[in-house]
Amino acid sequence: GGRRARQGHSQGRMMEGYRRVLARLLMSPGLTLVGVLCVIAVIYAAYARFNHGVEFFPSVEPDSAQVQVRARGDLSVWERDAIVREVEQRLRGMPEVKALYARSMVSAGSQLAPDVVGVLQFQFTDWFTRRPASAILEDFRDMTSDIPGIELEFRKQEGGAAEGKPIELQVSSREANSLNGYVDEIKDRMRDLGGFVDIEDDRSLPGIEWRLQVDREAAARFGTDVLGIGSAVRLVTNGLRLATYRPEDVRDEVDIVVRVPNNWRELDHLQRQTIHTSRGQVPLSEFVDLRPGDKTNSIVRVDGQRTVTIKSDLAQGRRVDELLRALQSEMPEPPEGISVKFAGENEDQQQASNFLATAFLVAIGLMLLILVTQFNSLYQTFLILSAIVLSTAGVLLGLLVNGQSFGIVMVGMGTIALAGIVVNNNIILIDTYNQMRKDGIEAYEAALETGCLRLRPVLLTAITTVLGLMPMVLGVNVDLLTPSLGLGAPSTQWWTQLSSAIAGGLAFATVLTLLLTPALLVLGNRAGQAFGRLTARFRSA
């Protein structure tokens, strides 16, 4: 009995305190609105000054990492494997690595740079038994920094929809010759700015290829053609396929190829190689001109223009938006006919932002139709929808307090989810106010009694929701199988931005619902009465 009395007394004091504050605010609803707008402006200004940047997906502690071994030269598979084995020997035996997988390759494929000779894949131990992956990879760099003749690229496991390196620039031009110099300028500027690591582009590796120019008129005079010349060339190079053969118990066929001996597979012998013509055996040099040229592995065109893509990773502690702003301000002036497009994670962020903004506007539009139908009042509909917009200040405040970056995907989803909760609280409040107005209660008293009547339901909705989100906001991980309790698990890092956005926005929106919404109801009633008196004067005049 004593406990209930104390609880009722404390609830009574809270109600009385709220009633006194609300009564004062309702006396000057215009000043209340101005005060709330000032507070929101301060929050936006503080976030603009002290924000933690923008990112596409949350940064999550990875379970694995990859090391790409890069070397240039005409290396055999055994030489490539020896290089990869040396790197493997340096990194083997780390106590924080659970498994190590190494693969040497002759062809890197389309997903890797052309000079990659091998890949090492690391599986880390459980997150609570080791250091962060960034610290481990930094040790890897130190342990392999003195290996000559190779470059190592260390990459953590990527989360979300991101693929490849986060920073990507596409440099395009119709004239291929003008691209190389400008691409080198951009890469030099990126190195000077700092923060960009493992900078690369998709141009062909430096090298020479020999091109055969056939004199078709001379070949015709000798009674031969390009097909016959090509067969003679293949004898010295890749070999001339005669037939195919499938051994027993083998599914794939094997080519039967004829080639000249190894000591004849040289450029000098290629020119001396003879071909059967109508005039007898004639050397290829009579109608084939052998010319050196720059080696080209692939040619990339985007929208009909020759394009070179520059890619880069981020240094530890740097953000994509920060580095892109710095690079855009220091970007060298492109020559005429060259265009630069920022792709990669920046492009993904823009696409996700456009999609979420469209979804948010569609949701607002649907709410607008439903609210106008329900309340038959544009002002009350605007009042409810304005609460959604104003609650975004609480979203930013929650991110600022929790030290989180603005995640395009997670914060965007949280803001859309928050809109539904904010609308429900305001609908309940305004519906009660309208019922009291129908009963003949004056606007001031109706707004005051509505706030007091709906204080507990609105507070309970907000408190239970916020408390339910707190484990995700704080990064609390509960493992029921072990059982164990921890902080900062990778699984919780996915949801911290989402939960911080909803919790911060809902807490701020609850204050707006209980204080600003009643004041705006009174303000709307007074404005309507003033407009009615003004209209009556004009009619009487």
Backbone torsions as a table, in degrees:
resi	resn	phi	psi	omega
1	GLY	NA	-40.5	178.7
2	GLY	-66.4	-38.4	179.8
3	ARG	-64.6	-43.4	179.2
4	ARG	-62.8	-38.2	179.3
5	ALA	-64.1	-43.0	178.9
6	ARG	-64.7	-42.0	178.4
7	GLN	-62.5	-43.8	178.8
8	GLY	-64.8	-36.7	178.5
9	HIS	-66.2	-42.1	179.7
10	SER	-67.0	-40.2	177.2
11	GLN	-65.5	-37.5	177.5
12	GLY	-64.1	-41.4	178.2
13	ARG	-65.1	-39.3	178.0
14	MET	-64.1	-42.2	179.4
15	MET	-64.2	-42.7	179.9
16	GLU	-64.6	-41.3	177.9
17	GLY	-62.8	-44.1	177.8
18	TYR	-63.0	-38.8	-178.4
19	ARG	-64.6	-40.9	-180.0
20	ARG	-65.9	-43.9	179.7
21	VAL	-64.1	-46.2	-178.8
22	LEU	-64.3	-38.0	179.6
23	ALA	-61.9	-40.7	178.5
24	ARG	-66.7	-41.0	-179.6
25	LEU	-66.5	-35.9	-179.2
26	LEU	-71.5	-20.2	176.5
27	MET	-67.7	-31.1	179.9
28	SER	-132.5	72.8	-176.3
29	PRO	-64.6	-30.8	178.2
30	GLY	-65.1	-44.0	177.7
31	LEU	-65.6	-35.2	177.1
32	THR	-60.7	-44.7	178.5
33	LEU	-62.5	-43.8	179.4
34	VAL	-62.9	-41.9	179.2
35	GLY	-62.4	-42.6	179.0
36	VAL	-64.9	-42.1	178.3
37	LEU	-62.5	-36.2	177.0
38	CYS	-65.3	-43.1	178.4
39	VAL	-61.3	-43.2	179.2
40	ILE	-63.7	-39.9	178.3
41	ALA	-63.0	-39.3	177.8
42	VAL	-63.8	-41.5	179.8
43	ILE	-63.0	-44.9	179.2
44	TYR	-63.7	-39.9	179.2
45	ALA	-65.9	-41.3	179.0
46	ALA	-64.7	-39.2	179.4
47	TYR	-68.2	-38.3	178.0
48	ALA	-62.5	-31.0	-177.3
49	ARG	-87.3	-38.4	-170.9
50	PHE	-117.4	19.1	-177.1
51	ASN	-69.3	164.8	-178.0
52	HIS	-106.5	24.4	173.7
53	GLY	86.4	-178.5	-177.6
54	VAL	-121.0	141.1	175.7
55	GLU	-142.5	158.7	-176.7
56	PHE	-75.8	-60.9	175.9
57	PHE	-118.6	158.1	178.2
58	PRO	-60.5	147.1	175.5
59	SER	-82.5	114.8	-173.8
60	VAL	-115.3	138.8	177.6
61	GLU	-62.0	122.2	-174.3
62	PRO	-80.9	159.9	174.8
63	ASP	-95.4	-14.1	-176.5
64	SER	-147.0	169.2	178.6
65	ALA	-150.5	167.3	-175.9
66	GLN	-136.5	142.2	174.3
67	VAL	-120.2	120.6	176.7
68	GLN	-99.0	124.3	-179.0
69	VAL	-96.8	123.9	-175.2
70	ARG	-122.1	132.4	178.0
71	ALA	-150.4	149.3	-177.9
72	ARG	-114.4	151.9	-179.4
73	GLY	128.9	165.5	178.7
74	ASP	-83.7	79.9	-172.7
75	LEU	-99.0	139.4	175.4
76	SER	-77.6	169.7	-179.9
77	VAL	-63.8	-31.9	179.9
78	TRP	-72.2	-37.9	176.2
79	GLU	-66.7	-39.3	176.8
80	ARG	-63.8	-42.3	-179.8
81	ASP	-65.2	-35.9	178.4
82	ALA	-64.5	-38.4	178.0
83	ILE	-65.0	-46.1	-179.1
84	VAL	-64.1	-38.9	179.5
85	ARG	-63.7	-36.7	178.8
86	GLU	-63.9	-42.9	177.0
87	VAL	-64.3	-40.5	-179.8
88	GLU	-62.2	-40.7	179.6
89	GLN	-63.4	-37.4	179.8
90	ARG	-65.5	-36.8	-172.2
91	LEU	-98.0	-5.7	-178.8
92	ARG	-73.7	147.0	175.5
93	GLY	90.8	6.9	176.6
94	MET	-68.5	127.5	-176.6
95	PRO	-66.7	-20.1	-178.1
96	GLU	-90.3	3.0	178.4
97	VAL	-107.9	122.4	-178.4
98	LYS	-84.0	-35.8	-178.1
99	ALA	-148.2	147.1	179.4
100	LEU	-133.8	127.0	-179.9
101	TYR	-124.1	128.1	-178.9
102	ALA	-122.2	140.8	-180.0
103	ARG	-140.1	125.8	174.5
104	SER	-98.0	148.4	-175.0
105	MET	-145.9	150.6	174.8
106	VAL	-88.9	-42.3	178.8
107	SER	-115.4	126.7	-175.2
108	ALA	-76.2	-21.5	-178.4
109	GLY	84.3	177.6	-174.4
110	SER	-76.7	-20.4	-176.7
111	GLN	-85.6	-11.2	-176.9
112	LEU	-122.6	162.4	176.8
113	ALA	-65.6	150.4	-175.0
114	PRO	-65.8	-19.6	-178.9
115	ASP	-95.9	12.1	176.7
116	VAL	-76.6	123.6	-179.6
117	VAL	-105.0	-10.1	179.7
118	GLY	-173.9	160.3	-179.0
119	VAL	-133.5	134.2	174.0
120	LEU	-114.2	126.9	-178.6
121	GLN	-110.6	128.2	-178.1
122	PHE	-112.9	136.3	171.9
123	GLN	-111.8	118.0	-176.4
124	PHE	-80.7	161.3	172.5
125	THR	-72.7	177.7	-177.8
126	ASP	-57.5	146.5	-171.2
127	TRP	-59.6	-30.9	-176.0
128	PHE	-84.5	-2.1	180.0
129	THR	-108.2	4.0	-174.0
130	ARG	-141.5	173.1	174.0
131	ARG	-78.2	168.1	175.1
132	PRO	-59.0	151.0	-177.3
133	ALA	-60.7	-33.3	179.8
134	SER	-62.7	-38.0	178.3
135	ALA	-69.5	-38.2	178.5
136	ILE	-64.8	-44.8	-179.9
137	LEU	-66.1	-31.1	176.8
138	GLU	-65.9	-37.8	173.7
139	ASP	-64.4	-38.8	176.9
140	PHE	-58.2	-42.6	179.4
141	ARG	-60.9	-44.9	-178.7
142	ASP	-64.8	-36.8	-177.1
143	MET	-72.6	-20.1	-176.2
144	THR	-118.2	8.4	-173.7
145	SER	-69.7	-21.5	-175.8
146	ASP	-98.2	11.2	176.7
147	ILE	-79.8	119.2	-174.6
148	PRO	-79.7	152.5	169.4
149	GLY	81.1	4.3	-179.0
150	ILE	-134.9	162.2	171.5
151	GLU	-122.5	140.7	-179.6
152	LEU	-118.2	133.6	178.8
153	GLU	-117.2	118.0	-176.3
154	PHE	-101.3	125.9	-176.2
155	ARG	-134.2	130.9	175.8
156	LYS	-81.1	160.4	176.2
157	GLN	-60.5	132.8	-177.0
158	GLU	-92.8	136.3	178.4
159	GLY	-104.6	162.0	177.1
160	GLY	75.0	-153.2	-176.2
161	ALA	-90.1	-0.5	-175.8
162	ALA	-70.1	138.1	175.7
163	GLU	-132.6	138.7	179.2
164	GLY	76.8	-163.2	-177.4
165	LYS	-80.5	146.8	-173.3
166	PRO	-69.9	-29.0	-178.3
167	ILE	-104.5	127.4	-176.5
168	GLU	-145.7	126.5	177.8
169	LEU	-120.2	132.6	176.3
170	GLN	-108.1	114.8	-179.6
171	VAL	-104.0	119.1	-172.7
172	SER	-123.7	148.8	176.4
173	SER	-163.6	152.5	175.2
174	ARG	-78.0	-21.6	178.6
175	GLU	-103.4	110.8	-175.5
176	ALA	-66.0	-30.4	-174.9
177	ASN	-66.3	-27.5	-176.9
178	SER	-84.6	-7.6	-175.3
179	LEU	-76.4	-42.6	-169.9
180	ASN	-58.0	-46.5	-178.1
181	GLY	-63.4	-41.1	-178.5
182	TYR	-71.2	-36.5	176.4
183	VAL	-61.6	-42.4	177.6
184	ASP	-63.3	-37.6	177.1
185	GLU	-61.5	-44.0	-179.7
186	ILE	-63.5	-43.8	-179.6
187	LYS	-64.6	-38.9	176.6
188	ASP	-63.7	-40.6	179.7
189	ARG	-66.0	-37.4	177.4
190	MET	-63.9	-40.1	177.9
191	ARG	-66.9	-38.1	179.8
192	ASP	-67.0	-37.2	-179.0
193	LEU	-69.4	-31.9	-177.6
194	GLY	80.3	161.1	-179.1
195	GLY	93.2	-18.2	177.4
196	PHE	-97.7	128.1	179.5
197	VAL	-127.5	155.2	179.3
198	ASP	53.2	52.3	179.4
199	ILE	-75.8	133.7	179.9
200	GLU	-148.7	166.2	172.6
201	ASP	-139.0	167.2	-174.5
202	ASP	-97.6	22.0	174.0
203	ARG	-69.7	156.1	178.2
204	SER	-64.2	147.2	178.7
205	LEU	-66.0	148.3	178.1
206	PRO	-58.5	133.6	-179.4
207	GLY	177.9	172.3	-178.3
208	ILE	-119.7	135.8	170.9
209	GLU	-124.3	145.6	-178.2
210	TRP	-96.4	127.4	-177.4
211	ARG	-110.4	135.8	-178.6
212	LEU	-100.7	118.1	177.2
213	GLN	-102.8	114.7	-175.6
214	VAL	-91.5	129.6	172.9
215	ASP	-86.3	97.9	-173.8
216	ARG	-65.4	-34.4	179.7
217	GLU	-65.2	-44.4	178.7
218	ALA	-64.0	-39.2	178.7
219	ALA	-63.4	-39.2	179.4
220	ALA	-65.5	-36.9	179.0
221	ARG	-63.7	-30.8	-179.9
222	PHE	-90.5	0.8	177.3
223	GLY	76.4	29.7	177.1
224	THR	-126.6	178.2	-178.1
225	ASP	-143.2	-179.2	-177.2
226	VAL	-64.3	-34.8	-179.8
227	LEU	-62.5	-44.7	178.8
228	GLY	-66.9	-39.4	177.7
229	ILE	-63.2	-41.4	179.0
230	GLY	-62.1	-37.5	178.3
231	SER	-65.1	-38.3	178.5
232	ALA	-67.2	-38.0	178.9
233	VAL	-66.5	-41.2	-178.7
234	ARG	-65.4	-26.1	176.6
235	LEU	-60.9	-34.1	-176.9
236	VAL	-90.5	-24.1	-173.8
237	THR	-102.8	-98.2	-173.4
238	ASN	-84.6	-12.8	-179.1
239	GLY	100.3	152.2	-177.7
240	LEU	-103.9	119.4	-178.2
241	ARG	-77.9	125.3	-179.8
242	LEU	-96.2	-40.1	-177.5
243	ALA	-164.1	-178.6	175.7
244	THR	-125.0	155.2	-177.0
245	TYR	-144.0	137.2	178.8
246	ARG	-118.0	108.6	178.7
247	PRO	-65.4	166.4	178.2
248	GLU	-66.0	146.1	177.8
249	ASP	61.0	24.4	177.6
250	VAL	-126.6	133.3	-177.0
251	ARG	-81.8	-35.6	-175.1
252	ASP	-93.4	146.5	178.1
253	GLU	-80.1	153.6	179.3
254	VAL	-113.1	131.9	179.3
255	ASP	-76.2	141.9	171.6
256	ILE	-102.7	112.3	-171.3
257	VAL	-121.3	138.9	175.9
258	VAL	-110.3	132.9	179.7
259	ARG	-140.7	158.3	175.8
260	VAL	-73.7	161.8	179.0
261	PRO	-59.4	162.2	-175.5
262	ASN	-57.7	-41.7	-175.7
263	ASN	-72.5	-6.7	176.5
264	TRP	-98.8	-6.3	-175.9
265	ARG	-85.9	66.6	180.0
266	GLU	-133.5	161.7	-177.3
267	LEU	-62.8	-40.6	-180.0
268	ASP	-61.5	-41.2	-179.6
269	HIS	-70.5	-30.2	177.6
270	LEU	-60.7	-40.2	179.2
271	GLN	-72.6	-27.3	178.9
272	ARG	-87.3	-9.7	-179.8
273	GLN	-59.1	132.1	-177.5
274	THR	-97.3	156.0	179.5
275	ILE	-132.3	142.3	-178.2
276	HIS	-78.3	124.0	178.4
277	THR	-128.1	-178.0	178.1
278	SER	-67.6	-18.8	178.7
279	ARG	-102.3	13.9	-179.3
280	GLY	101.4	-161.9	-179.3
281	GLN	-77.7	122.2	-178.2
282	VAL	-126.6	134.9	178.3
283	PRO	-66.8	151.6	-179.3
284	LEU	-62.8	-26.6	-177.6
285	SER	-62.2	-16.4	179.4
286	GLU	-68.7	-29.5	-178.6
287	PHE	-139.5	16.5	175.3
288	VAL	-129.4	126.9	177.5
289	ASP	-105.0	122.2	-178.4
290	LEU	-95.9	116.7	-176.0
291	ARG	-126.4	137.8	175.3
292	PRO	-80.7	150.3	177.1
293	GLY	-153.1	166.3	178.0
294	ASP	-65.3	135.6	-178.8
295	LYS	-72.7	133.0	179.8
296	THR	-128.4	116.9	179.5
297	ASN	-86.2	-39.5	-178.4
298	SER	-154.2	155.1	176.7
299	ILE	-124.7	124.0	-176.6
300	VAL	-109.5	130.5	174.6
301	ARG	-125.7	137.1	174.7
302	VAL	-124.2	120.8	-176.8
303	ASP	55.1	38.9	176.3
304	GLY	80.6	2.2	-178.7
305	GLN	-112.8	142.7	176.0
306	ARG	-64.6	128.3	-171.6
307	THR	-129.9	135.3	172.2
308	VAL	-116.3	129.4	-178.2
309	THR	-104.1	126.1	176.0
310	ILE	-102.8	129.7	-178.9
311	LYS	-125.2	151.8	-179.5
312	SER	-156.2	147.4	170.3
313	ASP	-92.5	174.7	-179.0
314	LEU	-104.9	144.3	171.2
315	ALA	-70.3	158.3	-178.3
316	GLN	-58.8	129.6	177.5
317	GLY	86.1	-0.5	179.3
318	ARG	-100.8	156.0	-177.0
319	ARG	-116.7	153.8	-178.6
320	VAL	-63.4	-48.4	-176.4
321	ASP	-63.4	-36.8	179.5
322	GLU	-64.6	-47.1	-177.6
323	LEU	-70.2	-36.5	179.4
324	LEU	-66.8	-37.7	176.3
325	ARG	-62.9	-42.8	179.3
326	ALA	-64.8	-40.9	-178.9
327	LEU	-69.0	-39.2	179.9
328	GLN	-64.5	-35.4	179.3
329	SER	-74.3	-24.2	-178.3
330	GLU	-109.6	9.7	-176.8
331	MET	-64.4	129.1	177.0
332	PRO	-62.9	146.5	-177.8
333	GLU	-64.4	122.8	-177.8
334	PRO	-72.6	141.8	174.0
335	PRO	-62.4	165.8	-179.5
336	GLU	-63.0	133.3	178.8
337	GLY	92.3	-3.0	-179.8
338	ILE	-109.1	133.5	177.4
339	SER	-123.0	151.6	-178.9
340	VAL	-124.7	130.8	177.4
341	LYS	-123.6	131.0	177.1
342	PHE	-88.2	110.7	-178.1
343	ALA	-110.5	-144.6	178.4
344	GLY	67.0	-140.1	-177.8
345	GLU	-64.9	-31.3	178.3
346	ASN	-61.9	-42.6	178.2
347	GLU	-67.6	-40.0	177.8
348	ASP	-62.8	-39.6	178.1
349	GLN	-62.0	-43.6	-179.7
350	GLN	-64.4	-42.2	179.2
351	GLN	-64.8	-43.2	179.0
352	ALA	-66.1	-38.7	178.4
353	SER	-62.5	-43.8	179.3
354	ASN	-63.6	-41.0	-180.0
355	PHE	-65.2	-47.6	-178.2
356	LEU	-67.5	-37.1	177.1
357	ALA	-64.0	-41.1	177.1
358	THR	-63.5	-43.5	178.4
359	ALA	-61.9	-39.9	179.5
360	PHE	-64.8	-43.1	-179.9
361	LEU	-67.2	-38.5	176.8
362	VAL	-63.1	-42.2	178.2
363	ALA	-62.7	-42.6	177.6
364	ILE	-62.3	-41.3	179.1
365	GLY	-62.7	-43.4	178.1
366	LEU	-64.6	-41.3	176.6
367	MET	-61.3	-39.2	179.8
368	LEU	-59.4	-46.2	-180.0
369	LEU	-62.1	-43.9	-177.5
370	ILE	-68.0	-42.2	-176.7
371	LEU	-69.4	-39.4	177.4
372	VAL	-63.2	-39.5	177.9
373	THR	-65.6	-38.4	-176.2
374	GLN	-75.1	-46.8	-173.4
375	PHE	-96.9	-17.4	-177.5
376	ASN	54.1	38.7	-177.9
377	SER	-148.3	119.5	177.1
378	LEU	-68.7	-36.2	-177.9
379	TYR	-64.8	-46.2	-179.8
380	GLN	-68.3	-33.4	174.6
381	THR	-64.7	-45.0	177.3
382	PHE	-61.7	-37.6	-179.5
383	LEU	-62.0	-44.4	-179.4
384	ILE	-66.8	-44.5	-178.3
385	LEU	-68.8	-32.2	177.9
386	SER	-65.5	-30.5	177.3
387	ALA	-62.6	-34.3	177.7
388	ILE	-65.2	-45.8	-178.2
389	VAL	-65.5	-43.4	-178.6
390	LEU	-68.1	-27.2	-179.2
391	SER	-69.2	-14.2	177.2
392	THR	-63.6	-24.7	174.8
393	ALA	-62.9	-36.8	176.4
394	GLY	-67.2	-34.1	175.9
395	VAL	-60.2	-48.2	-179.9
396	LEU	-65.6	-37.2	178.6
397	LEU	-64.8	-40.3	177.9
398	GLY	-62.9	-41.1	177.6
399	LEU	-65.9	-38.2	-178.3
400	LEU	-67.4	-43.7	-178.8
401	VAL	-67.0	-38.6	-177.2
402	ASN	-86.1	-1.2	177.8
403	GLY	68.5	33.6	-176.7
404	GLN	-102.9	148.4	172.0
405	SER	-75.0	161.4	176.7
406	PHE	-82.8	100.7	178.9
407	GLY	-82.0	121.3	-175.9
408	ILE	-56.6	-48.1	-174.5
409	VAL	-76.6	-53.5	-173.1
410	MET	-69.3	-45.2	179.3
411	VAL	-68.4	-36.7	176.7
412	GLY	-61.9	-44.5	177.6
413	MET	-65.1	-38.9	179.0
414	GLY	-63.8	-38.9	179.6
415	THR	-65.8	-40.6	178.3
416	ILE	-66.1	-41.3	177.6
417	ALA	-65.5	-37.1	179.9
418	LEU	-63.2	-33.6	-177.0
419	ALA	-58.0	-40.0	-179.3
420	GLY	-63.7	-41.0	-179.4
421	ILE	-67.8	-43.6	-179.0
422	VAL	-62.7	-41.7	179.9
423	VAL	-63.0	-42.1	-179.1
424	ASN	-60.7	-46.4	-179.1
425	ASN	-61.9	-42.0	-178.5
426	ASN	-71.8	-34.6	177.2
427	ILE	-62.0	-45.4	179.4
428	ILE	-60.4	-43.7	-177.8
429	LEU	-65.3	-47.5	-176.0
430	ILE	-71.0	-35.0	178.1
431	ASP	-63.3	-41.9	176.5
432	THR	-63.3	-41.2	178.1
433	TYR	-61.0	-44.0	-179.7
434	ASN	-64.2	-37.1	177.5
435	GLN	-63.9	-41.1	178.6
436	MET	-67.3	-36.4	178.2
437	ARG	-65.5	-36.6	177.0
438	LYS	-65.5	-28.5	178.4
439	ASP	-79.6	1.7	175.6
440	GLY	92.1	9.1	180.0
441	ILE	-79.3	138.7	-178.7
442	GLU	-64.6	153.3	-172.0
443	ALA	-57.9	-43.5	-178.2
444	TYR	-62.3	-49.4	-179.5
445	GLU	-65.8	-37.4	179.5
446	ALA	-63.7	-44.0	178.9
447	ALA	-64.8	-39.7	-179.5
448	LEU	-66.4	-46.5	-179.1
449	GLU	-69.1	-35.0	177.3
450	THR	-62.0	-45.5	179.0
451	GLY	-60.4	-44.0	-179.5
452	CYS	-68.7	-36.6	-178.2
453	LEU	-69.9	-35.5	-176.3
454	ARG	-100.3	9.8	-179.5
455	LEU	-61.2	-52.2	-176.5
456	ARG	-64.9	-48.1	179.4
457	PRO	-59.3	-41.9	-179.4
458	VAL	-66.8	-43.4	179.8
459	LEU	-65.3	-42.0	-179.6
460	LEU	-64.3	-40.1	176.9
461	THR	-60.5	-46.5	-178.0
462	ALA	-68.0	-45.4	-175.2
463	ILE	-65.7	-45.0	-180.0
464	THR	-64.5	-38.6	179.2
465	THR	-67.2	-46.9	-178.4
466	VAL	-64.3	-43.8	178.9
467	LEU	-64.1	-35.7	176.8
468	GLY	-66.1	-27.7	-179.8
469	LEU	-88.2	-14.3	-174.3
470	MET	-58.5	-39.2	176.3
471	PRO	-57.0	-38.9	178.2
472	MET	-74.4	-36.1	178.0
473	VAL	-62.0	-42.3	-177.8
474	LEU	-86.7	-6.2	179.9
475	GLY	74.4	34.8	-179.7
476	VAL	-82.8	127.9	-179.7
477	ASN	-113.6	123.5	179.7
478	VAL	-114.7	118.7	177.9
479	ASP	-106.8	108.8	-176.7
480	LEU	-78.3	-17.6	-178.5
481	LEU	-81.3	-35.9	-174.3
482	THR	-69.0	-48.6	-18.8
483	PRO	-82.8	154.1	-179.3
484	SER	-156.1	161.3	179.8
485	LEU	-131.8	129.8	-177.7
486	GLY	-145.0	171.0	179.1
487	LEU	-122.3	139.3	173.5
488	GLY	77.5	26.3	177.6
489	ALA	-66.2	149.8	178.6
490	PRO	-56.0	-33.9	-179.2
491	SER	-65.9	-29.2	179.2
492	THR	-82.4	-22.8	-178.0
493	GLN	-66.4	-23.3	177.5
494	TRP	-63.3	-35.2	-167.0
495	TRP	-107.1	1.8	-177.0
496	THR	-64.8	-44.4	-179.9
497	GLN	-64.9	-44.4	-179.9
498	LEU	-60.8	-48.7	-178.2
499	SER	-69.0	-36.8	177.8
500	SER	-64.4	-39.5	179.4
501	ALA	-64.6	-45.6	-178.5
502	ILE	-68.7	-45.1	-177.3
503	ALA	-64.8	-47.5	179.7
504	GLY	-64.9	-42.6	179.4
505	GLY	-66.0	-40.0	-179.0
506	LEU	-69.1	-41.0	178.3
507	ALA	-61.1	-43.3	179.6
508	PHE	-69.9	-40.8	-179.9
509	ALA	-65.6	-30.9	177.5
510	THR	-63.7	-41.5	176.7
511	VAL	-63.0	-42.4	178.0
512	LEU	-62.9	-40.6	-178.5
513	THR	-63.9	-41.1	-175.2
514	LEU	-83.0	-22.3	-176.6
515	LEU	-114.8	-48.3	-174.3
516	LEU	-79.7	-40.9	-177.3
517	THR	-59.5	-48.3	176.0
518	PRO	-59.8	-38.1	179.8
519	ALA	-64.5	-39.1	179.2
520	LEU	-69.9	-30.6	174.9
521	LEU	-64.0	-44.6	177.5
522	VAL	-65.6	-42.1	-179.9
523	LEU	-62.6	-41.2	177.7
524	GLY	-64.3	-39.4	178.0
525	ASN	-64.5	-43.6	179.2
526	ARG	-65.1	-40.4	178.4
527	ALA	-64.8	-38.2	177.4
528	GLY	-64.9	-40.1	178.4
529	GLN	-66.5	-41.1	179.0
530	ALA	-64.3	-40.2	178.2
531	PHE	-65.9	-37.6	177.9
532	GLY	-64.6	-41.7	178.3
533	ARG	-65.1	-39.1	179.2
534	LEU	-65.1	-39.8	178.1
535	THR	-65.8	-39.5	179.0
536	ALA	-64.0	-38.3	178.7
537	ARG	-63.0	-44.0	179.7
538	PHE	-63.0	-37.9	-179.9
539	ARG	-67.6	-41.2	179.8
540	SER	-68.8	-32.1	179.0
541	ALA	-72.1	NA	NA
